[in-house]
Amino acid sequence: MTEWRKSSHSGSTAQSDCVELAVLPGAVGIRDSKNPDGPKLALPASAVRAFLTRIKRGDLDKA
């Protein structure tokens, strides 16, 4: 069974508005916590890592 995780910065309720991630074979799964049975993405781990790095650096902040 896939274990979905959300950020510790998310709200304390089970269905807080957030994105959840799961480690998959060769990829990272991404889904909306409000709609766990809805669409999901599977991206290469390297793409998710690069995206998170850009977020942490502030590259995607509004000017």
TORNU-554549 format. One record per residue: x, y negated, z of N, C-alpha, C, O in turn; residue number from 1; chain; residue in three letters. Coordinates in pm, 1 decimal, padded with zeros to 6 digits. Last residue first. Layout:
BEGIN
<node><n_xx>X</n_xx><n_yy>Y</n_yy><n_zz>Z</n_zz><ca_xx>X</ca_xx><ca_yy>Y</ca_yy><ca_zz>Z</ca_zz><c_xx>X</c_xx><c_yy>Y</c_yy><c_zz>Z</c_zz><o_xx>X</o_xx><o_yy>Y</o_yy><o_zz>Z</o_zz><k>NUM</k><c>A</c><r>Ala</r></node>
...
***
This chain:
BEGIN
<node><n_xx>00769.8</n_xx><n_yy>-03842.0</n_yy><n_zz>-00769.8</n_zz><ca_xx>00858.0</ca_xx><ca_yy>-03959.2</ca_yy><ca_zz>-00764.2</ca_zz><c_xx>00785.6</c_xx><c_yy>-04079.1</c_yy><c_zz>-00709.3</c_zz><o_xx>00844.3</o_xx><o_yy>-04186.6</o_yy><o_zz>-00697.5</o_zz><k>63</k><c>A</c><r>Ala</r></node>
<node><n_xx>00705.1</n_xx><n_yy>-03540.5</n_yy><n_zz>-00599.6</n_zz><ca_xx>00655.0</ca_xx><ca_yy>-03650.9</ca_yy><ca_zz>-00680.3</ca_zz><c_xx>00747.9</c_xx><c_yy>-03771.1</c_yy><c_zz>-00663.3</c_zz><o_xx>00797.7</o_xx><o_yy>-03797.1</o_yy><o_zz>-00553.8</o_zz><k>62</k><c>A</c><r>Lys</r></node>
<node><n_xx>00935.8</n_xx><n_yy>-03269.2</n_yy><n_zz>-00606.4</n_zz><ca_xx>00862.3</ca_xx><ca_yy>-03372.6</ca_yy><ca_zz>-00533.0</ca_zz><c_xx>00816.8</c_xx><c_yy>-03480.7</c_yy><c_zz>-00629.4</c_zz><o_xx>00883.4</o_xx><o_yy>-03508.4</o_yy><o_zz>-00729.1</o_zz><k>61</k><c>A</c><r>Asp</r></node>
<node><n_xx>01096.2</n_xx><n_yy>-03084.0</n_yy><n_zz>-00719.7</n_zz><ca_xx>00960.1</ca_xx><ca_yy>-03091.3</ca_yy><ca_zz>-00771.1</ca_zz><c_xx>00873.2</c_xx><c_yy>-03191.8</c_yy><c_zz>-00695.6</c_zz><o_xx>00752.3</o_xx><o_yy>-03199.1</o_yy><o_zz>-00717.5</o_zz><k>60</k><c>A</c><r>Leu</r></node>
<node><n_xx>01340.3</n_xx><n_yy>-03090.1</n_yy><n_zz>-00589.6</n_zz><ca_xx>01337.6</ca_xx><ca_yy>-03115.6</ca_yy><ca_zz>-00733.9</ca_zz><c_xx>01195.9</c_xx><c_yy>-03137.7</c_yy><c_zz>-00786.7</c_zz><o_xx>01178.2</o_xx><o_yy>-03203.9</o_yy><o_zz>-00889.0</o_zz><k>59</k><c>A</c><r>Asp</r></node>
<node><n_xx>01387.1</n_xx><n_yy>-03027.3</n_yy><n_zz>-00330.0</n_zz><ca_xx>01305.4</ca_xx><ca_yy>-03144.8</ca_yy><ca_zz>-00357.0</ca_zz><c_xx>01294.7</c_xx><c_yy>-03179.1</c_yy><c_zz>-00503.2</c_zz><o_xx>01245.2</o_xx><o_yy>-03286.3</o_yy><o_zz>-00538.2</o_zz><k>58</k><c>A</c><r>Gly</r></node>
<node><n_xx>01506.8</n_xx><n_yy>-02797.4</n_yy><n_zz>-00252.7</n_zz><ca_xx>01594.8</ca_xx><ca_yy>-02908.5</ca_yy><ca_zz>-00289.8</ca_zz><c_xx>01517.1</c_xx><c_yy>-03037.3</c_yy><c_zz>-00313.2</c_zz><o_xx>01576.0</o_xx><o_yy>-03145.4</o_yy><o_zz>-00315.8</o_zz><k>57</k><c>A</c><r>Arg</r></node>
<node><n_xx>01285.9</n_xx><n_yy>-02631.2</n_yy><n_zz>-00223.1</n_zz><ca_xx>01364.5</ca_xx><ca_yy>-02668.3</ca_yy><ca_zz>-00104.9</ca_zz><c_xx>01456.1</c_xx><c_yy>-02786.8</c_yy><c_zz>-00131.3</c_zz><o_xx>01480.2</o_xx><o_yy>-02867.8</o_yy><o_zz>-00041.8</o_zz><k>56</k><c>A</c><r>Lys</r></node>
<node><n_xx>01209.0</n_xx><n_yy>-02605.8</n_yy><n_zz>-00495.1</n_zz><ca_xx>01118.4</ca_xx><ca_yy>-02666.0</ca_yy><ca_zz>-00397.1</ca_zz><c_xx>01198.6</c_xx><c_yy>-02716.6</c_yy><c_zz>-00276.8</c_zz><o_xx>01181.6</o_xx><o_yy>-02830.7</o_yy><o_zz>-00233.8</o_zz><k>55</k><c>A</c><r>Ile</r></node>
<node><n_xx>01431.1</n_xx><n_yy>-02473.0</n_yy><n_zz>-00601.8</n_zz><ca_xx>01396.2</ca_xx><ca_yy>-02606.9</ca_yy><ca_zz>-00651.0</ca_zz><c_xx>01301.6</c_xx><c_yy>-02679.0</c_yy><c_zz>-00554.9</c_zz><o_xx>01313.1</o_xx><o_yy>-02800.0</o_yy><o_zz>-00535.7</o_zz><k>54</k><c>A</c><r>Arg</r></node>
<node><n_xx>01410.6</n_xx><n_yy>-02231.5</n_yy><n_zz>-00460.1</n_zz><ca_xx>01530.3</ca_xx><ca_yy>-02315.6</ca_yy><ca_zz>-00445.2</ca_zz><c_xx>01500.5</c_xx><c_yy>-02457.7</c_yy><c_zz>-00489.0</c_zz><o_xx>01539.9</o_xx><o_yy>-02553.0</o_yy><o_zz>-00421.7</o_zz><k>53</k><c>A</c><r>Thr</r></node>
<node><n_xx>01170.6</n_xx><n_yy>-02133.0</n_yy><n_zz>-00560.8</n_zz><ca_xx>01179.4</ca_xx><ca_yy>-02170.2</ca_yy><ca_zz>-00419.3</ca_zz><c_xx>01301.5</c_xx><c_yy>-02257.6</c_yy><c_zz>-00392.2</c_zz><o_xx>01295.3</o_xx><o_yy>-02348.4</o_yy><o_zz>-00309.4</o_zz><k>52</k><c>A</c><r>Leu</r></node>
<node><n_xx>01254.3</n_xx><n_yy>-02084.5</n_yy><n_zz>-00829.4</n_zz><ca_xx>01145.0</ca_xx><ca_yy>-02176.7</ca_yy><ca_zz>-00799.6</ca_zz><c_xx>01151.7</c_xx><c_yy>-02225.1</c_yy><c_zz>-00654.7</c_zz><o_xx>01139.9</o_xx><o_yy>-02344.8</o_yy><o_zz>-00628.8</o_zz><k>51</k><c>A</c><r>Phe</r></node>
<node><n_xx>01451.8</n_xx><n_yy>-01889.4</n_yy><n_zz>-00793.6</n_zz><ca_xx>01487.0</ca_xx><ca_yy>-02017.6</ca_yy><ca_zz>-00855.1</ca_zz><c_xx>01380.0</c_xx><c_yy>-02122.8</c_yy><c_zz>-00824.2</c_zz><o_xx>01413.0</o_xx><o_yy>-02238.0</o_yy><o_zz>-00796.0</o_zz><k>50</k><c>A</c><r>Ala</r></node>
<node><n_xx>01291.8</n_xx><n_yy>-01682.6</n_yy><n_zz>-00683.5</n_zz><ca_xx>01405.4</ca_xx><ca_yy>-01738.0</ca_yy><ca_zz>-00608.1</ca_zz><c_xx>01444.3</c_xx><c_yy>-01875.1</c_yy><c_zz>-00662.1</c_zz><o_xx>01467.5</o_xx><o_yy>-01967.6</o_yy><o_zz>-00584.2</o_zz><k>49</k><c>A</c><r>Arg</r></node>
<node><n_xx>01122.0</n_xx><n_yy>-01630.8</n_yy><n_zz>-00897.7</n_zz><ca_xx>01065.7</ca_xx><ca_yy>-01680.1</ca_yy><ca_zz>-00771.7</ca_zz><c_xx>01175.1</c_xx><c_yy>-01744.1</c_yy><c_zz>-00687.7</c_zz><o_xx>01153.2</o_xx><o_yy>-01849.0</o_yy><o_zz>-00627.1</o_zz><k>48</k><c>A</c><r>Val</r></node>
<node><n_xx>01310.2</n_xx><n_yy>-01534.9</n_yy><n_zz>-01082.1</n_zz><ca_xx>01230.0</ca_xx><ca_yy>-01653.6</ca_yy><ca_zz>-01114.8</ca_zz><c_xx>01170.1</c_xx><c_yy>-01714.6</c_yy><c_zz>-00988.5</c_zz><o_xx>01167.7</o_xx><o_yy>-01836.8</o_yy><o_zz>-00973.8</o_zz><k>47</k><c>A</c><r>Ala</r></node>
<node><n_xx>01409.3</n_xx><n_yy>-01306.8</n_yy><n_zz>-00952.9</n_zz><ca_xx>01501.1</ca_xx><ca_yy>-01417.2</ca_yy><ca_zz>-00984.0</ca_zz><c_xx>01425.4</c_xx><c_yy>-01546.0</c_yy><c_zz>-01016.5</c_zz><o_xx>01471.5</o_xx><o_yy>-01654.8</o_yy><o_zz>-00982.2</o_zz><k>46</k><c>A</c><r>Ser</r></node>
<node><n_xx>01189.0</n_xx><n_yy>-01135.9</n_yy><n_zz>-00944.7</n_zz><ca_xx>01238.9</ca_xx><ca_yy>-01194.1</ca_yy><ca_zz>-00820.0</ca_zz><c_xx>01331.2</c_xx><c_yy>-01312.7</c_yy><c_zz>-00847.5</c_zz><o_xx>01330.4</o_xx><o_yy>-01409.7</o_yy><o_zz>-00771.7</o_zz><k>45</k><c>A</c><r>Ala</r></node>
<node><n_xx>00944.2</n_xx><n_yy>-01189.6</n_yy><n_zz>-01198.0</n_zz><ca_xx>01075.4</ca_xx><ca_yy>-01139.0</ca_yy><ca_zz>-01160.4</ca_zz><c_xx>01124.3</c_xx><c_yy>-01209.9</c_yy><c_zz>-01033.3</c_zz><o_xx>01103.0</o_xx><o_yy>-01330.0</o_yy><o_zz>-01016.9</o_zz><k>44</k><c>A</c><r>Pro</r></node>
<node><n_xx>00600.8</n_xx><n_yy>-01174.2</n_yy><n_zz>-01089.4</n_zz><ca_xx>00712.8</ca_xx><ca_yy>-01245.2</ca_yy><ca_zz>-01152.1</ca_zz><c_xx>00843.9</c_xx><c_yy>-01180.5</c_yy><c_zz>-01112.1</c_zz><o_xx>00854.1</o_xx><o_yy>-01122.7</o_yy><o_zz>-01003.9</o_zz><k>43</k><c>A</c><r>Leu</r></node>
<node><n_xx>00272.3</n_xx><n_yy>-01123.1</n_yy><n_zz>-01115.7</n_zz><ca_xx>00393.7</ca_xx><ca_yy>-01048.7</ca_yy><ca_zz>-01082.1</ca_zz><c_xx>00507.1</c_xx><c_yy>-01114.1</c_yy><c_zz>-01160.8</c_zz><o_xx>00508.9</o_xx><o_yy>-01109.6</o_yy><o_zz>-01283.8</o_zz><k>42</k><c>A</c><r>Ala</r></node>
<node><n_xx>-00032.2</n_xx><n_yy>-01251.8</n_yy><n_zz>-00981.3</n_zz><ca_xx>00082.6</ca_xx><ca_yy>-01264.0</ca_yy><ca_zz>-01071.8</ca_zz><c_xx>00192.4</c_xx><c_yy>-01171.7</c_yy><c_zz>-01024.1</c_zz><o_xx>00204.1</o_xx><o_yy>-01145.1</o_yy><o_zz>-00904.4</o_zz><k>41</k><c>A</c><r>Leu</r></node>
<node><n_xx>-00380.1</n_xx><n_yy>-01172.8</n_yy><n_zz>-00973.9</n_zz><ca_xx>-00248.4</ca_xx><ca_yy>-01174.8</ca_yy><ca_zz>-00910.4</ca_zz><c_xx>-00142.2</c_xx><c_yy>-01191.7</c_yy><c_zz>-01018.3</c_zz><o_xx>-00161.3</o_xx><o_yy>-01150.5</o_yy><o_zz>-01132.7</o_zz><k>40</k><c>A</c><r>Lys</r></node>
<node><n_xx>-00728.0</n_xx><n_yy>-01248.1</n_yy><n_zz>-00929.8</n_zz><ca_xx>-00607.6</ca_xx><ca_yy>-01231.8</ca_yy><ca_zz>-01011.6</ca_zz><c_xx>-00480.0</c_xx><c_yy>-01243.3</c_yy><c_zz>-00929.1</c_zz><o_xx>-00474.4</o_xx><o_yy>-01314.1</o_yy><o_zz>-00828.5</o_zz><k>39</k><c>A</c><r>Pro</r></node>
<node><n_xx>-00889.6</n_xx><n_yy>-01119.1</n_yy><n_zz>-00629.6</n_zz><ca_xx>-00886.2</ca_xx><ca_yy>-01187.9</ca_yy><ca_zz>-00757.7</ca_zz><c_xx>-00755.7</c_xx><c_yy>-01163.8</c_yy><c_zz>-00831.7</c_zz><o_xx>-00681.8</o_xx><o_yy>-01070.4</o_yy><o_zz>-00800.3</o_zz><k>38</k><c>A</c><r>Gly</r></node>
<node><n_xx>-00890.3</n_xx><n_yy>-01029.6</n_yy><n_zz>-00377.7</n_zz><ca_xx>-00925.2</ca_xx><ca_yy>-00931.0</ca_yy><ca_zz>-00480.6</ca_zz><c_xx>-00922.3</c_xx><c_yy>-00991.2</c_yy><c_zz>-00620.2</c_zz><o_xx>-00949.4</o_xx><o_yy>-00922.0</o_yy><o_zz>-00718.3</o_zz><k>37</k><c>A</c><r>Asp</r></node>
<node><n_xx>-00832.0</n_xx><n_yy>-01256.6</n_yy><n_zz>-00225.6</n_zz><ca_xx>-00735.6</ca_xx><ca_yy>-01146.9</ca_yy><ca_zz>-00230.3</ca_zz><c_xx>-00765.5</c_xx><c_yy>-01039.2</c_yy><c_zz>-00334.7</c_zz><o_xx>-00675.5</o_xx><o_yy>-00965.9</o_yy><o_zz>-00375.5</o_zz><k>36</k><c>A</c><r>Pro</r></node>
<node><n_xx>-00882.4</n_xx><n_yy>-01550.7</n_yy><n_zz>-00221.3</n_zz><ca_xx>-00940.9</ca_xx><ca_yy>-01456.6</ca_yy><ca_zz>-00316.1</ca_zz><c_xx>-00848.0</c_xx><c_yy>-01335.7</c_yy><c_zz>-00332.0</c_zz><o_xx>-00791.8</o_xx><o_yy>-01314.5</o_yy><o_zz>-00439.5</o_zz><k>35</k><c>A</c><r>Asn</r></node>
<node><n_xx>-00741.4</n_xx><n_yy>-01698.4</n_yy><n_zz>-00042.2</n_zz><ca_xx>-00886.9</ca_xx><ca_yy>-01714.0</ca_yy><ca_zz>-00040.0</ca_zz><c_xx>-00956.3</c_xx><c_yy>-01610.6</c_yy><c_zz>-00128.9</c_zz><o_xx>-01075.9</o_xx><o_yy>-01585.9</o_yy><o_zz>-00113.4</o_zz><k>34</k><c>A</c><r>Lys</r></node>
<node><n_xx>-00475.5</n_xx><n_yy>-01650.1</n_yy><n_zz>-00107.7</n_zz><ca_xx>-00530.8</ca_xx><ca_yy>-01585.7</ca_yy><ca_zz>00011.4</ca_zz><c_xx>-00683.5</c_xx><c_yy>-01597.0</c_yy><c_zz>00019.6</c_zz><o_xx>-00747.8</o_xx><o_yy>-01513.0</o_yy><o_zz>00082.5</o_zz><k>33</k><c>A</c><r>Ser</r></node>
<node><n_xx>-00373.3</n_xx><n_yy>-01572.0</n_yy><n_zz>-00426.8</n_zz><ca_xx>-00440.0</ca_xx><ca_yy>-01674.4</ca_yy><ca_zz>-00348.0</ca_zz><c_xx>-00505.7</c_xx><c_yy>-01605.4</c_yy><c_zz>-00228.2</c_zz><o_xx>-00583.5</o_xx><o_yy>-01511.8</o_yy><o_zz>-00246.2</o_zz><k>32</k><c>A</c><r>Asp</r></node>
<node><n_xx>-00051.1</n_xx><n_yy>-01413.5</n_yy><n_zz>-00492.1</n_zz><ca_xx>-00197.6</ca_xx><ca_yy>-01421.3</ca_yy><ca_zz>-00497.9</ca_zz><c_xx>-00247.4</c_xx><c_yy>-01534.3</c_yy><c_zz>-00408.3</c_zz><o_xx>-00173.3</o_xx><o_yy>-01585.9</o_yy><o_zz>-00324.5</o_zz><k>31</k><c>A</c><r>Arg</r></node>
<node><n_xx>00220.2</n_xx><n_yy>-01248.2</n_yy><n_zz>-00636.3</n_zz><ca_xx>00170.0</ca_xx><ca_yy>-01375.5</ca_yy><ca_zz>-00585.6</ca_zz><c_xx>00018.2</c_xx><c_yy>-01374.1</c_yy><c_zz>-00600.3</c_zz><o_xx>-00035.1</o_xx><o_yy>-01338.8</o_yy><o_zz>-00705.5</o_zz><k>30</k><c>A</c><r>Ile</r></node>
<node><n_xx>00496.2</n_xx><n_yy>-01023.2</n_yy><n_zz>-00612.0</n_zz><ca_xx>00354.9</ca_xx><ca_yy>-01046.6</ca_yy><ca_zz>-00637.0</ca_zz><c_xx>00312.1</c_xx><c_yy>-01176.6</c_yy><c_zz>-00571.5</c_zz><o_xx>00361.0</o_xx><o_yy>-01211.9</o_yy><o_zz>-00464.2</o_zz><k>29</k><c>A</c><r>Gly</r></node>
<node><n_xx>00800.6</n_xx><n_yy>-00988.2</n_yy><n_zz>-00769.3</n_zz><ca_xx>00733.9</ca_xx><ca_yy>-01046.2</ca_yy><ca_zz>-00653.2</ca_zz><c_xx>00589.2</c_xx><c_yy>-01072.2</c_yy><c_zz>-00693.2</c_zz><o_xx>00562.5</o_xx><o_yy>-01135.4</o_yy><o_zz>-00795.5</o_zz><k>28</k><c>A</c><r>Val</r></node>
<node><n_xx>00982.1</n_xx><n_yy>-00691.8</n_yy><n_zz>-00882.8</n_zz><ca_xx>00909.9</ca_xx><ca_yy>-00818.3</ca_yy><ca_zz>-00899.5</ca_zz><c_xx>00861.6</c_xx><c_yy>-00869.6</c_yy><c_zz>-00764.4</c_zz><o_xx>00878.7</o_xx><o_yy>-00805.2</o_yy><o_zz>-00660.9</o_zz><k>27</k><c>A</c><r>Ala</r></node>
<node><n_xx>01080.2</n_xx><n_yy>-00433.0</n_yy><n_zz>-00854.0</n_zz><ca_xx>01135.6</ca_xx><ca_yy>-00517.6</ca_yy><ca_zz>-00958.7</ca_zz><c_xx>01068.9</c_xx><c_yy>-00652.6</c_yy><c_zz>-00976.6</c_zz><o_xx>01095.3</o_xx><o_yy>-00721.8</o_yy><o_zz>-01074.9</o_zz><k>26</k><c>A</c><r>Gly</r></node>
<node><n_xx>00805.7</n_xx><n_yy>-00335.9</n_yy><n_zz>-00682.1</n_zz><ca_xx>00922.4</ca_xx><ca_yy>-00279.6</ca_yy><ca_zz>-00751.2</ca_zz><c_xx>00965.9</c_xx><c_yy>-00370.8</c_yy><c_zz>-00867.3</c_zz><o_xx>00894.6</o_xx><o_yy>-00383.1</o_yy><o_zz>-00966.9</o_zz><k>25</k><c>A</c><r>Pro</r></node>
<node><n_xx>00732.6</n_xx><n_yy>-00622.6</n_yy><n_zz>-00473.4</n_zz><ca_xx>00691.4</ca_xx><ca_yy>-00513.8</ca_yy><ca_zz>-00562.5</ca_zz><c_xx>00815.9</c_xx><c_yy>-00454.2</c_yy><c_zz>-00626.8</c_zz><o_xx>00921.6</o_xx><o_yy>-00517.2</o_yy><o_zz>-00625.5</o_zz><k>24</k><c>A</c><r>Leu</r></node>
<node><n_xx>00647.9</n_xx><n_yy>-00802.5</n_yy><n_zz>-00194.7</n_zz><ca_xx>00760.9</ca_xx><ca_yy>-00741.5</ca_yy><ca_zz>-00265.0</ca_zz><c_xx>00707.7</c_xx><c_yy>-00621.6</c_yy><c_zz>-00343.1</c_zz><o_xx>00646.1</o_xx><o_yy>-00531.3</o_yy><o_zz>-00286.6</o_zz><k>23</k><c>A</c><r>Val</r></node>
<node><n_xx>00421.4</n_xx><n_yy>-01072.2</n_yy><n_zz>-00209.5</n_zz><ca_xx>00445.4</ca_xx><ca_yy>-00931.8</ca_yy><ca_zz>-00177.6</ca_zz><c_xx>00565.5</c_xx><c_yy>-00883.7</c_yy><c_zz>-00258.0</c_zz><o_xx>00582.5</o_xx><o_yy>-00919.9</o_yy><o_zz>-00374.5</o_zz><k>22</k><c>A</c><r>Ala</r></node>
<node><n_xx>00272.2</n_xx><n_yy>-01372.5</n_yy><n_zz>-00081.4</n_zz><ca_xx>00372.3</ca_xx><ca_yy>-01303.6</ca_yy><ca_zz>-00162.7</ca_zz><c_xx>00384.4</c_xx><c_yy>-01159.2</c_yy><c_zz>-00116.5</c_zz><o_xx>00360.7</o_xx><o_yy>-01127.7</o_yy><o_zz>00000.1</o_zz><k>21</k><c>A</c><r>Leu</r></node>
<node><n_xx>00005.9</n_xx><n_yy>-01609.7</n_yy><n_zz>-00100.6</n_zz><ca_xx>00068.1</ca_xx><ca_yy>-01494.4</ca_yy><ca_zz>-00036.9</ca_zz><c_xx>00164.6</c_xx><c_yy>-01428.5</c_yy><c_zz>-00135.0</c_zz><o_xx>00141.8</o_xx><o_yy>-01428.7</o_yy><o_zz>-00256.0</o_zz><k>20</k><c>A</c><r>Glu</r></node>
<node><n_xx>-00081.8</n_xx><n_yy>-01942.9</n_yy><n_zz>-00043.0</n_zz><ca_xx>-00035.2</ca_xx><ca_yy>-01844.4</ca_yy><ca_zz>-00139.9</ca_zz><c_xx>00030.9</c_xx><c_yy>-01731.7</c_yy><c_zz>-00060.8</c_zz><o_xx>00103.7</o_xx><o_yy>-01757.0</o_yy><o_zz>00035.3</o_zz><k>19</k><c>A</c><r>Val</r></node>
<node><n_xx>-00373.9</n_xx><n_yy>-02068.3</n_yy><n_zz>00125.3</n_zz><ca_xx>-00231.3</ca_xx><ca_yy>-02054.0</ca_yy><ca_zz>00102.5</ca_zz><c_xx>-00205.7</c_xx><c_yy>-01952.3</c_yy><c_zz>-00008.4</c_zz><o_xx>-00296.7</o_xx><o_yy>-01886.4</o_yy><o_zz>-00058.6</o_zz><k>18</k><c>A</c><r>Cys</r></node>
<node><n_xx>-00602.3</n_xx><n_yy>-02146.9</n_yy><n_zz>00342.4</n_zz><ca_xx>-00569.9</ca_xx><ca_yy>-02183.8</ca_yy><ca_zz>00205.0</ca_zz><c_xx>-00420.0</c_xx><c_yy>-02175.6</c_yy><c_zz>00184.8</c_zz><o_xx>-00346.9</o_xx><o_yy>-02266.9</o_yy><o_zz>00223.4</o_zz><k>17</k><c>A</c><r>Asp</r></node>
<node><n_xx>-00670.9</n_xx><n_yy>-01858.1</n_yy><n_zz>00547.8</n_zz><ca_xx>-00627.9</ca_xx><ca_yy>-01996.5</ca_yy><ca_zz>00529.0</ca_zz><c_xx>-00593.7</c_xx><c_yy>-02021.2</c_yy><c_zz>00382.7</c_zz><o_xx>-00560.6</o_xx><o_yy>-01928.6</o_yy><o_zz>00308.8</o_zz><k>16</k><c>A</c><r>Ser</r></node>
<node><n_xx>-00789.1</n_xx><n_yy>-01621.6</n_yy><n_zz>00644.4</n_zz><ca_xx>-00811.5</ca_xx><ca_yy>-01663.8</ca_yy><ca_zz>00506.3</ca_zz><c_xx>-00775.5</c_xx><c_yy>-01811.4</c_yy><c_zz>00485.0</c_zz><o_xx>-00844.5</o_xx><o_yy>-01881.3</o_yy><o_zz>00410.9</o_zz><k>15</k><c>A</c><r>Gln</r></node>
<node><n_xx>-00723.6</n_xx><n_yy>-01591.9</n_yy><n_zz>00914.6</n_zz><ca_xx>-00685.3</ca_xx><ca_yy>-01487.2</ca_yy><ca_zz>00819.0</ca_zz><c_xx>-00696.2</c_xx><c_yy>-01533.8</c_yy><c_zz>00674.6</c_zz><o_xx>-00618.8</o_xx><o_yy>-01488.9</o_yy><o_zz>00590.1</o_zz><k>14</k><c>A</c><r>Ala</r></node>
<node><n_xx>-00592.2</n_xx><n_yy>-01887.1</n_yy><n_zz>01068.1</n_zz><ca_xx>-00702.2</ca_xx><ca_yy>-01799.7</ca_yy><ca_zz>01030.4</ca_zz><c_xx>-00658.2</c_xx><c_yy>-01703.3</c_yy><c_zz>00920.9</c_zz><o_xx>-00566.0</o_xx><o_yy>-01732.0</o_yy><o_zz>00844.6</o_zz><k>13</k><c>A</c><r>Thr</r></node>
<node><n_xx>-00378.3</n_xx><n_yy>-02057.3</n_yy><n_zz>01106.3</n_zz><ca_xx>-00383.1</ca_xx><ca_yy>-01935.9</ca_yy><ca_zz>01186.9</ca_zz><c_xx>-00497.7</c_xx><c_yy>-01841.9</c_yy><c_zz>01149.0</c_zz><o_xx>-00499.6</o_xx><o_yy>-01727.3</o_yy><o_zz>01193.9</o_zz><k>12</k><c>A</c><r>Ser</r></node>
<node><n_xx>-00220.6</n_xx><n_yy>-02189.2</n_yy><n_zz>00805.4</n_zz><ca_xx>-00311.6</ca_xx><ca_yy>-02193.4</ca_yy><ca_zz>00919.6</ca_zz><c_xx>-00319.5</c_xx><c_yy>-02058.5</c_yy><c_zz>00989.5</c_zz><o_xx>-00272.5</o_xx><o_yy>-01957.5</o_yy><o_zz>00937.0</o_zz><k>11</k><c>A</c><r>Gly</r></node>
<node><n_xx>00132.9</n_xx><n_yy>-02162.9</n_yy><n_zz>00733.6</n_zz><ca_xx>-00008.6</ca_xx><ca_yy>-02156.8</ca_yy><ca_zz>00697.6</ca_zz><c_xx>-00093.1</c_xx><c_yy>-02164.3</c_yy><c_zz>00823.6</c_zz><o_xx>-00042.6</o_xx><o_yy>-02147.8</o_yy><o_zz>00934.6</o_zz><k>10</k><c>A</c><r>Ser</r></node>
<node><n_xx>00389.8</n_xx><n_yy>-02136.0</n_yy><n_zz>00810.0</n_zz><ca_xx>00336.8</ca_xx><ca_yy>-02272.5</ca_yy><ca_zz>00813.1</ca_zz><c_xx>00189.0</c_xx><c_yy>-02277.2</c_yy><c_zz>00774.6</c_zz><o_xx>00126.5</o_xx><o_yy>-02383.0</o_yy><o_zz>00781.8</o_zz><k>9</k><c>A</c><r>His</r></node>
<node><n_xx>00463.5</n_xx><n_yy>-01883.8</n_yy><n_zz>00756.6</n_zz><ca_xx>00432.3</ca_xx><ca_yy>-01911.2</ca_yy><ca_zz>00896.7</ca_zz><c_xx>00377.3</c_xx><c_yy>-02052.9</c_yy><c_zz>00913.0</c_zz><o_xx>00323.9</o_xx><o_yy>-02086.5</o_yy><o_zz>01018.7</o_zz><k>8</k><c>A</c><r>Ser</r></node>
<node><n_xx>00318.5</n_xx><n_yy>-01774.7</n_yy><n_zz>00449.2</n_zz><ca_xx>00411.2</ca_xx><ca_yy>-01858.2</ca_yy><ca_zz>00523.7</ca_zz><c_xx>00366.9</c_xx><c_yy>-01874.3</c_yy><c_zz>00668.0</c_zz><o_xx>00247.4</o_xx><o_yy>-01877.8</o_yy><o_zz>00697.7</o_zz><k>7</k><c>A</c><r>Ser</r></node>
<node><n_xx>00215.2</n_xx><n_yy>-01432.9</n_yy><n_zz>00414.4</n_zz><ca_xx>00201.3</ca_xx><ca_yy>-01576.0</ca_yy><ca_zz>00389.5</ca_zz><c_xx>00297.0</c_xx><c_yy>-01651.1</c_yy><c_zz>00480.7</c_zz><o_xx>00349.3</o_xx><o_yy>-01595.7</o_yy><o_zz>00577.4</o_zz><k>6</k><c>A</c><r>Lys</r></node>
<node><n_xx>00224.4</n_xx><n_yy>-01119.4</n_yy><n_zz>00242.9</n_zz><ca_xx>00267.7</ca_xx><ca_yy>-01207.9</ca_yy><ca_zz>00351.4</ca_zz><c_xx>00245.4</c_xx><c_yy>-01352.4</c_yy><c_zz>00312.5</c_zz><o_xx>00254.8</o_xx><o_yy>-01390.0</o_yy><o_zz>00195.7</o_zz><k>5</k><c>A</c><r>Arg</r></node>
<node><n_xx>00109.4</n_xx><n_yy>-00790.8</n_yy><n_zz>00182.1</n_zz><ca_xx>00107.1</ca_xx><ca_yy>-00932.3</ca_yy><ca_zz>00144.0</ca_zz><c_xx>00143.2</c_xx><c_yy>-01016.4</c_yy><c_zz>00264.7</c_zz><o_xx>00098.5</o_xx><o_yy>-00988.7</o_yy><o_zz>00376.0</o_zz><k>4</k><c>A</c><r>Trp</r></node>
<node><n_xx>00212.4</n_xx><n_yy>-00484.7</n_yy><n_zz>00096.7</n_zz><ca_xx>00203.7</ca_xx><ca_yy>-00571.3</ca_yy><ca_zz>00214.5</ca_zz><c_xx>00217.6</c_xx><c_yy>-00716.6</c_yy><c_zz>00170.1</c_zz><o_xx>00324.3</o_xx><o_yy>-00759.5</o_yy><o_zz>00126.3</o_zz><k>3</k><c>A</c><r>Glu</r></node>
<node><n_xx>00048.6</n_xx><n_yy>-00224.7</n_yy><n_zz>-00073.9</n_zz><ca_xx>00123.9</ca_xx><ca_yy>-00349.3</ca_yy><ca_zz>-00084.8</ca_zz><c_xx>00102.4</c_xx><c_yy>-00433.5</c_yy><c_zz>00039.9</c_zz><o_xx>-00010.9</o_xx><o_yy>-00452.2</o_yy><o_zz>00084.2</o_zz><k>2</k><c>A</c><r>Thr</r></node>
<node><n_xx>00084.1</n_xx><n_yy>00118.8</n_yy><n_zz>00000.0</n_zz><ca_xx>00000.0</ca_xx><ca_yy>00000.0</ca_yy><ca_zz>00000.0</ca_zz><c_xx>00088.6</c_xx><c_yy>-00125.2</c_yy><c_zz>00000.0</c_zz><o_xx>00191.8</o_xx><o_yy>-00128.9</o_yy><o_zz>00067.1</o_zz><k>1</k><c>A</c><r>Met</r></node>
***
